Amino acid sequence: MSNIDVAKDFLKTFLPKEVLDTIDISTLKITSNSYVSEKLKETFADLVFECKLKNSEHSAYISILLEHKSYPDKYSYVQTLGYVVEGYQAQIKAGKPLKPIIPVLLYHGKQKWELKTLKDLIPYLPEDIVKYIPQFDIKFLDLKEFSDEELLNIGNSFLSSALTIQKYSHNPSELIKNVENIFGTLFPEGMGNFSKVLIVYYLQLVEIKEVQLLEIIEKIPPKVKKDFMSTYEMIAKKHEQKGIEKGIEKGIEKGIEKGIEKGIEKEKKGVILKGYQKGATIDFLADITGLNPEEVQKIIQENSN
């Protein structure tokens, strides 16, 4: 969201029409503000934008809040209320006229979540008391409620890719199943390091085994394959150094020092043999494993029986 074009497309897609009709989205700019207090750091991360109101000299703040929790919290409405109050108090301390804060809460946890207001949480209150209970709107987004097609049709390929990964962040098998969408038709061009961020995020969520690696890279466009493999190797080396290479279960079982080294060799060997059986070329297998063609040829010959 720190990319202003991505942020604009996100808000144009998810903000209610009545809000979009009131603000001038072309004036959107990111601010250095954050209204997350120490108490709320475990609950939210935020990014605050400022946007002018149409036909007015005034502007409003739009806060995109990412819910950290992986489960629905029935008191999130109260926590968001605390966040908004922090925002207004920060404006008061700055000695500037108050600007409205529009909260957008993004959730991508495992469970379905229906956000409850204070009125919902205290349903027994008589009508004469209800008017004393704080009520305000939150634009609440549960990514599971959006279909793959809806995310695909956002119009911003980077945003579509990122939200698709977030939607399935708790389901590695679906991430593997959707790899062609994520890194194919959805994958952005000209986004520089943002593209690598997506790859890192994806690889941290998916524990790729030897067979899956070949299946994944076969579906990835050539323009992405090089970055994907170099990032995969970088992460694998970091895990190797720490002795926690998660993708190599057998190596871990055999021990930190010798197990990982043997596990890496075994994984590459498995990829080579399975890939060769499926018709992959020697050069292609050398490219994805980091071995030279002679080493690949030797492994195939030694296991030809």
N, C-alpha and C positions, 0 to 999 in steps of 0.2 A: 504493500500500500504506500510505501514511501515514493514510489514512482507515480507522479501526479496523473498520468494518463490512465494507469491501472486503477487508481483511486476513483477517478471520474467515472470510468466504465462500471466499477463496482457499485457506486452510488446511483448511477442512472439505471442500473438493473434492479437494485433492491429497495431503494427508497420509495415510499408511497407516492402516487401521482400528485396528490395535493401538496406534498412537500416540494417535489420537483417543479411544480407550477409556481412556487413561491420564491425559490432561490435561483440565482444565476450561476449555474454549474460551471460556466466558462471562467468564473473568477475564483474557482476553488484553489486554495493554497494550503500547504502544510504549515503548522505552527510548531513552536518549540514547547508548547504546553503539554503537561501531563497532569491529570487529576487523580492519579492512583496514589492513595496514601499508603503508609507502611502496612496498615491493617488489611488493605485490599490487594497487596502485591501477590498473594497466593491465589487470588480469585481472578483478577483481570490483568491484561496488558492493554494499553490504549494508544491510539494515534488520533490527534486532534487537528481538524481542518477548520479553516475559516472560509466563509462563502458569503458574498453580498446578497441581500434580498432584492428582488426585482422591484424596479421603480421606487427605490429607496436609497438613502445614503447610509443606512444601517446594514449590519451583517449579523450572521449567526455562526455559532460553532457547531460542528458535526463531529461527534466522538465515535470512532469505531472501536468497540470493546471486544477483545477476544477472551472468551471464557476458558480459563485454564483447566477447570475441572472436567473430568471425563464422564461425569455422571450428573444427572439433574439435581440441582439444589433448590428446594422449594422456597428458600429465602433469597434467591438471586434478585428478586424485585427490590427487596429491602437493601441489598448490597449495592444495587445500581442507584437507588435513591441516595445512599451515602456518597456514591461517586459524584452524582450530579451536584449535591450540596457542596462537596469539596471544590467542584468547579466554580460555583458561584462565590464561594468564600475566597478562592484564589483571585477572582476578578475584583472583589471588594478590597483585598489587601493591595492590589496593584493600583487602586485609586482610579479606576476607569469605569465608565458607564457599563451597566450589565448588558451582556449579550446572551440570547437564548442558547441553550445547549441541547442538541438533538442526539440522544444516545441510540447507537445501532449495535446490538448485541449479537455476536456470531458464536454459535455453538456447533461443535462437531464431535460430540461424544457418542458412546455406543448406544445409549438408551434414548427412546423417544421422550420428548420433553415439551410439556405444555406450561408455559410461563404463567404463574399465578400472581395476581395483583394483591395488594394489601386487603382489598375488599373481599377477594376470594379466600384469603387466609383467615379472615375473621368473619365468616358468613352469618353468624348469629346476631350481628349488630342491628339494632333498630334503625330505621331510616333517619331519625332525628340525630343520630350520632355519626352515621356514615359520612356526613358532610365535613366532619372534622378529620377524616382519614386522608392522608396525602394520596392523590391520584395523578398519575402522569403517564404518557405513552412511551413505550420503548419499541423500537423496530427490532423485533426478535427474529433471528434467522437460524433455523435448524437445518444444516446442510443435508441431512438424511431425507428431508421432506422434498428435496429437489431431485428430479430425475436426471439421468445422465444426459438426456437430450436437451433438457433445459440449461444445464451447465455448458453443453457444447455450443448452444446458440447464443451465448452471451455476446459474442462478437469480438472479444479480446482473448486471443489464444493463450497468452500467458496466464491471465486470470482464470480461464477455463481449466487449464492444466493444474494450477495451484489448488483451486477449489475441489477438483476431482480427487486429487491426492488427499486433501484434508477430509473429504467425505468418507473415504475408505481407509483413513489412517489407523483404524483399529481392526482392519480386516486385510492382512497381507495377501491372502489368496485372491481377493477382488482387485488389489493393486496390480498383481501379476496379470490377471485376466484383462484389465483395462490398460495395460501398458501401451498398446497401439494407439489408443485415444490420447493418453497422456503425453506421449512423446512422438506421436505421429501427426494426425490432423490438428491436434490441439497445441502442438509444440510451437513456441514463438520464434520469430526470426528477429535479429537485431536487438535482442535484449541483453547481450553481453553476459556479465556475471550473474544476472538473474536466472539465466538458463541453467547454470551450474548449481545454483542454489536449489532449484527444483530436483536436480539429479541427486544431490547430497541428501535432501529431505526424503526422497523416494527410497534411496538405498539404506537409510537409517531405519526405515519402517519395515523393509522387506529383508528377510534372511534368505538370500539366494543360494540354493543348492546347485550342484553341478549340472543337473539336467535342466533346471529352470533357467540358468544363465544362458544356455544355448537357445532355448525357446524365446527368451526375452530379446536377445540381441538380433535374432532373425526378424523380429517384428519392428525393430527400431529403424527409422530412416538413416541412410548412410551419413547424412550431415550431422546426425546426433551421436552415431555409434562411437566415434573416436573420443568425444568428451565423456560419454557414458563409461567406456572401458577404463579410461585414465582415472576417472573419479572412483570407480570401483576398486582399482588397484591401489589408489591412495588410501582409501578407507581400510582395505584389507591389510596394508602394511602397518597402519596405525594400530589395528587390532592385534596384529602379530607381535608388535613391539611390547604391547601391554600384556600379552599372553591371554587375550580374551577374544580371539577370532571366532565370532559367533557363528559364522557361516560354515565352520568346519567342525562338526560335532565329534567325529571320530578322532580328530587331532587333539581336541581338548580332553577327551576321555583317556588318551594315552599319556597325557602329561604336558605341562607347560613348555618345557625346553625342547624335547624331541617330538612331542606329539604334534605341535603346530606345524613344524617344518615338514613332517611326513604328511600331515593332513593337506597342506597346500599342494604338495607334489601329487597326492592321490586325487585331489579335486581336479587339477589340471589334466591329469591322465584320464580321468573319467570324462571330462569335457571333450578331449581329443578323440577318444574312442567312440563315444556316442555321436559326436559330430561327423566323424569319418563315415560311420555307418549310415548316416543320413545324407551323405553326399557332399559334405563340406570339403573345400580344397585345403591342401597343406598350408598355403599362404594365409588363408582365412583363419585357420586354427592357430597358426603361429601368432597372428595379429592379436587374437582375443586372449591368449594365454601368456603372452610376453616371452615365449620361447622362440628360438630361431627355427627355421624350417627343417634343418638337419635333426634337431632334437625331437621335433614332432614326428618326422619320418621314422626315427629310431624307435619311438614309443609304439607306433603303429606296427612296425615289423616285429617287435618283441612280443606283441600281443595279438598277432595275426591268427593264431590258432584258437 
